[in-house]
Amino acid sequence: MGLVTVTHPFHPLNGQKLPWLKRRVHHGVPFVQLQVGDDSVSLPEAWTDLAPMAAAEGGAAAPILSRDALCELARLVATLTAEKAGL
């Protein structure tokens, strides 16, 4: 079915392109089974470069707590704290 890149930053296979064997849904969460040598591993699609496709198909979306989202939250908290202090 093609190659899939593992994108989860803390997964040991991060950055590796692996053959995609099949897709399944478990408790509403889409998973992909990937070939790793003579074995296979099942990962949530959101942990791979298929995440945008999963979101478009109504599956699990990419995590909402990205670095950019957290920086924006920090700016908002700083602004609100300054306004409350009258600065």
N, C-alpha and C positions, 0 to 999 in steps of 0.2 A: 504493500500500500504506500510505500515511500519511506522517507527518513523523517524522524521527529527529533528535535533538540530538547534536551532536558534543561529547563530554565530556572528551576527552583534554586535559589542561591546557596542553600545549605545541603542540598542533596549531593551524595558522593558522585553521581553521574552528571552533575551540572556541566553544561557546555558540550556534552557528547551528543553526536548525531547517531541515533539507533534506528534499526528497521522497525516499522510499525506493523504489528501482527493483527490486532483486532481492537475494536472499541466495544465497551459495555457500559451500562448504567447501573450503579449500585446505590440504592436509597436516594435516587434522584441526582446523584453525582456522576458525571461522565468520567470514565477511566479509559486508559489505553494500555494495551499490553505490548511491551517492547522487547525485542530480541537483544539479549546481552550474552554474547558468546554462545555457548551451548544451552543456556538457560533463558528465562524471560522474567520480566518484572512488570508489575501492574502499578501505574501511577495515575493520579488524578490529571485530567487534561489541563487543568489550571496550572500544573507544574511544568508544562511543556509549551513549545511555541504554537501549539494548537489552541491555546486559551482564547484568542479572539474568535476563532471559529466556534468554540464551545459556547461563548457568550452570545454569538449571533444565532445559534441554534436553540437558545433558551436554556442552556446548561449553566454551569458554574462560571461566573465572570472572574476576571483577574482580581487580585486582592485590591481593596480600596485604600489601604493604608500604604500608599507608595511614599517614597522619599519626598516627592513634590507636595503631596497632600499633607504630610506631617509638617513641612516647612511653612505651608500656608496656614495651618492651624496654629503654629507657634507665632506667626505674625499677627493673626487675629487675636490671640490671647494677649500679646504684648500691647496691641492697640486698645483693647478693652480695659486692661489693667491701667494703662496710662490715662484713659478717659475717666476712670473711676477715681484715680488719685488726683485728678484735676490738672494734669500736666499738659 
